[in-house]
Each structure stands twice: as C-alpha cells, then as structure tokens.
Amino acid sequence: MPQDNNFNELVAFLTVARERSFTRAAAKLGVSQSALSQTVRGLEEKLGLRLLTRTTRSVSPTQAGERLVERVGPRFEEIQFEIAALSEMRERPAGTIRITAGEHSAISILAPALTRFLPDHPDINVEVIVDYGLTDIVTERYDAGIRLGEQLAKDMIAVRIGPEMCMAVVGAPSYFERHPRPDIPQDLTAHNCINMRLPTHGTIYPWEFEKDGRELRVRVEGQMVFNNIAMRIGAVLDGLGLAYMPEDQVHSYIEDGRLIRVLEHWCQPFPGYHLYYPNRRHASPAFTLFVDALRYRGK
C-alpha cells in the first residue's frame, strides 16, 4: 500500500466514522464534502475494502471499518494528544478546549470564568455546547463536561467548580392574588406549574424537596413546558404560574419584590457543579490552566 497521504486519509475516515456524517466531518476538518468523500474513497481503493456503508440518510462503518476504528483510532488519539502537548514548548499555551454543559452552569459558572480567563490567554479557544442531556464526553470527543456533584460518573476525575446550590419555588404577586400560597410540596398539585422536559428520557422534570431528612419528589402539572431558563423566568414574572428555579437565577427578582418565594424550608442545599474529564497521563497546558481557572476555592 503506498504511503503517501496515509495519515490524512486515516484521519478523514476516522472523523467520518465517528461523526456518522460527511457533513459534520467536513465541517470539523474544514474541507468540502466532495473532497472528503474522495479522500475516503481513495483509502478504500488502496485497501481494496469498503470501509463505510453510505445511504441517503446515514453513514456507518462496515465490519472492516469498525475494526479500523477500534484498532487504529486510539493510536491516532495518542498521536494527536502528543502533538497538542508540544504546546508546552511555546511561550504561551494554545489549543481548543471543548466543553459540554447545561444552560444554568454555562451561565452561572462558565461565562464569568471565561470573562476572566480568555483575555489573559489569547491563544486558547473554548467551545461550549449547551446540552441538558448526560452527554458521553469520551464518545462525543469533548475535553470535559459539567454536571452536578450528584450526577458524576465514578470513573471520571471531578473538580469542584462552584458552591452548593439551592432551588427556589417562586411566583409573581399577581399569581398569588388569584391562588393561595402552598404550605407543603403536595399543595403544588393544585397549582399551575411551569415545567421543564428532560431530553434524556423525554419526561417532565420532577420538583425535588427535602426537610428534616425527608426527601420528596413532586410531579407537578401546568399549561407550560420549556427547556430554557429565560422562558421560564419570563412566564413566572408574567404571573402565569409557579416556577422551580436555581436560586441564583431568581434572587434579584425576589429581592425587588417582583417574585415571591414559597416552600423555602423544603429547598435544602445540595452539591454544586463539578468539571469532569477522563483520566489522562498528560493534560495539555491549556487544559490544565483552564481547569485551575474554574476550580472553586470557596468564598
């Protein structure tokens, strides 16, 4: 098999196989779809094997392709990692860091950290993908993810990046002019509650409470279901129902009287956000700096 361009052809094939899409792979590699398709076909011709099964709707590796991904893929990752590690020889750390996070952690933790971090490190790029699902960061090739401490996988390195959190049940004064305030979580079943749907299972997120060691999950109902913070805050401010929100997102509205908090004694603190990532023998200088910038050091 000729040796010319073998490396580039293998990179092209591995990217398509992992992305299951020529469109996404071409965007990631910065080439045209036609050029990428030609490169992969060239590799298949050299090997005398079909590596990908192509249909109008999908792309998937053949048995030979799967074997190539399993055997060669990890070695390419090691090569790419070692090349990235050469940035240690630069005066300034460089590289791209890909992070997956939920909307709240992206707003409350990542955004302020990036404001402090990026101006001092102009050669470091950070890509943040907001996703409510429990993303597999290894499969999706993220450098790290952010989850609540209660949701962390045991085989990951975890770094605390935020304080304990607390939820708050809130409603507008106009809403409480028409409805009584709930005294216990079970009273919420008689209220119009603003819900959030979980993408992982397609279910409505239950509201969780705890008091005197007693834990309670209440599945509330209402006219509205949203999957972002802004629309839930807007609806509760408009008096359309009760919302179950991270306390920091509604604190200012409670302070100025635009929202009223209820069931406060049932909303206890719980472990906050952690950055998590796979165990690596050598972390790039850029990633190490980023982790240190995010590390929670208390008040």
VENLIN-V711760 format. One record per residue. RES is the residue in one small letter. PSI is psi in whole degrees, 0 to 359 (NA if undefined). NEAR is the number of other C-alpha atoms within 10 Angstrom. D_FIRST is the distance of its C-alpha to the first C-alpha in Angstrom with 1 decimal. Layout:
((RES:PSI:NEAR:D_FIRST) (RES:PSI:NEAR:D_FIRST))
This chain:
((m:126:9:0.0) (p:147:7:3.8) (q:346:7:6.4) (d:133:8:9.1) (n:12:11:11.1) (n:318:15:9.1) (f:310:10:12.6) (n:322:13:14.5) (e:319:19:12.6) (l:320:19:13.2) (v:317:16:16.7) (a:312:21:17.3) (f:314:27:16.4) (l:322:23:18.4) (t:316:21:21.3) (v:317:25:21.6) (a:322:23:21.4) (r:322:18:24.1) (e:341:18:26.3) (r:31:17:26.0) (s:129:17:26.5) (f:326:22:24.7) (t:308:15:28.1) (r:322:15:28.5) (a:319:22:24.9) (a:319:20:25.2) (a:320:11:28.5) (k:323:12:27.3) (l:347:14:24.4) (g:34:10:26.7) (v:170:13:24.7) (s:156:14:25.6) (q:321:17:24.8) (s:319:11:23.4) (a:321:11:21.0) (l:316:22:19.9) (s:320:15:19.6) (q:321:13:17.4) (t:316:20:15.1) (v:319:22:14.8) (r:325:18:14.4) (g:320:15:11.5) (l:318:21:9.7) (e:321:17:11.1) (e:320:13:10.0) (k:321:13:6.2) (l:338:12:7.2) (g:27:10:9.9) (l:145:13:12.4) (r:125:16:15.4) (l:336:24:15.8) (l:141:21:19.1) (t:120:13:22.3) (r:131:14:24.1) (t:178:8:27.8) (t:340:5:30.4) (r:342:6:31.6) (s:164:10:28.8) (v:131:17:25.1) (s:149:18:24.0) (p:145:21:20.9) (t:182:16:20.2) (q:317:13:20.2) (a:321:12:16.4) (g:318:20:17.0) (e:319:17:19.9) (r:320:13:18.0) (l:319:17:15.5) (v:314:21:18.6) (e:321:11:20.5) (r:319:11:18.0) (v:327:13:16.3) (g:308:19:19.1) (p:325:11:21.7) (r:323:12:19.5) (f:323:16:18.9) (e:320:11:22.7) (e:318:11:23.4) (i:312:12:21.4) (q:323:11:23.2) (f:318:14:26.4) (e:325:14:26.2) (i:319:11:25.5) (a:326:18:28.5) (a:341:19:30.5) (l:346:13:30.2) (s:346:16:32.9) (e:335:13:35.3) (m:351:9:35.1) (r:157:10:36.5) (e:327:7:40.2) (r:128:14:40.1) (p:146:21:38.0) (a:164:21:35.7) (g:174:16:33.5) (t:134:14:33.9) (i:124:17:35.6) (r:125:16:35.4) (i:138:22:38.5) (t:136:26:39.7) (a:156:24:43.5) (g:166:19:46.4) (e:316:17:48.7) (h:314:18:51.5) (s:326:20:49.5) (a:321:19:47.7) (i:312:15:51.1) (s:332:13:53.1) (i:304:19:50.7) (l:312:18:47.6) (a:310:13:49.3) (p:323:12:51.9) (a:319:17:49.3) (l:326:14:47.1) (t:323:10:50.1) (r:324:12:50.8) (f:311:16:47.2) (l:320:14:45.3) (p:332:10:47.7) (d:353:10:47.3) (h:74:15:43.4) (p:344:12:42.4) (d:3:13:38.7) (i:129:19:38.4) (n:143:14:37.8) (v:126:14:38.9) (e:121:12:37.9) (v:122:17:40.4) (i:116:15:39.9) (v:123:15:43.2) (d:126:13:42.8) (y:346:18:45.5) (g:162:13:43.1) (l:81:16:42.1) (t:140:16:38.5) (d:102:12:35.8) (i:335:17:34.7) (v:311:12:31.6) (t:319:9:30.2) (e:1:11:31.3) (r:42:11:29.9) (y:153:19:33.3) (d:327:17:34.3) (a:166:22:37.7) (g:170:24:40.2) (i:128:26:44.0) (r:166:23:46.2) (l:152:20:49.7) (g:330:19:50.2) (e:346:11:51.1) (q:7:12:47.7) (l:137:18:45.4) (a:143:12:42.8) (k:338:7:43.5) (d:13:10:39.9) (m:151:13:39.9) (i:131:15:41.4) (a:135:21:44.4) (v:123:18:46.3) (r:129:21:49.6) (i:5:26:49.8) (g:165:21:53.1) (p:176:17:56.6) (e:153:14:57.9) (m:164:16:58.2) (c:139:16:61.0) (m:163:21:61.2) (a:135:24:64.2) (v:123:24:65.9) (v:154:27:67.4) (g:158:27:69.4) (a:151:23:71.2) (p:323:17:75.1) (s:328:17:75.4) (y:317:20:73.5) (f:348:16:75.9) (e:337:10:78.9) (r:345:9:78.0) (h:145:13:76.6) (p:153:11:77.8) (r:138:17:75.7) (p:139:16:73.9) (d:330:12:75.3) (i:158:13:72.7) (p:326:20:69.1) (q:336:13:70.3) (d:341:13:72.4) (l:338:20:69.2) (t:343:14:68.9) (a:4:13:71.9) (h:160:16:70.2) (n:105:18:67.9) (c:142:24:64.8) (i:113:23:61.8) (n:167:24:58.7) (m:136:21:55.0) (r:133:16:52.4) (l:128:15:49.6) (p:336:14:46.1) (t:321:10:44.7) (h:355:9:47.1) (g:13:9:48.9) (t:162:10:52.2) (i:135:16:55.0) (y:121:18:55.1) (p:147:17:58.1) (w:129:20:60.5) (e:135:16:60.7) (f:160:20:63.9) (e:137:15:65.3) (k:129:12:68.9) (d:40:8:70.5) (g:357:7:67.4) (r:122:8:67.3) (e:143:10:64.1) (l:133:15:64.3) (r:123:13:61.8) (v:124:15:63.4) (r:104:16:61.7) (v:165:20:63.6) (e:159:17:63.8) (g:178:15:64.3) (q:346:10:63.8) (m:139:15:60.8) (v:124:16:57.3) (f:164:15:55.1) (n:22:14:51.7) (n:160:14:52.5) (i:316:15:55.1) (a:317:10:56.7) (m:326:14:57.7) (r:318:23:59.2) (i:317:21:61.2) (g:318:11:62.3) (a:320:18:63.6) (v:324:23:65.5) (l:330:22:67.1) (d:1:16:68.2) (g:23:18:70.0) (l:349:20:68.0) (g:186:24:67.5) (l:148:28:66.7) (a:150:24:63.3) (y:103:23:61.6) (m:155:20:59.9) (p:133:15:58.7) (e:320:17:61.9) (d:337:14:60.6) (q:342:17:59.8) (v:1:22:63.4) (h:315:17:65.4) (s:326:12:66.6) (y:326:17:67.7) (i:318:16:69.7) (e:320:11:71.3) (d:6:9:72.5) (g:2:12:73.8) (r:340:18:71.5) (l:151:26:70.2) (i:131:22:72.0) (r:139:21:70.4) (v:164:18:71.3) (l:32:16:70.5) (e:322:16:69.7) (h:348:12:70.7) (w:357:21:68.2) (c:94:19:65.3) (q:154:17:64.4) (p:152:12:61.7) (f:164:14:58.3) (p:136:15:55.2) (g:204:17:53.7) (y:145:26:50.2) (h:143:25:47.4) (l:134:24:44.0) (y:147:25:41.5) (y:159:20:37.9) (p:155:15:35.5) (n:127:11:35.9) (r:141:8:33.7) (r:323:6:33.8) (h:112:10:33.5) (a:142:14:34.9) (s:151:22:34.3) (p:323:20:37.4) (a:315:22:37.7) (f:319:20:37.7) (t:317:12:40.1) (l:319:15:42.5) (f:316:19:42.4) (v:317:17:43.2) (d:324:11:46.1) (a:328:14:47.4) (l:338:21:47.6) (r:130:15:49.1) (y:128:16:52.6) (r:14:9:55.3) (g:181:7:58.3) (k:NA:4:61.2))
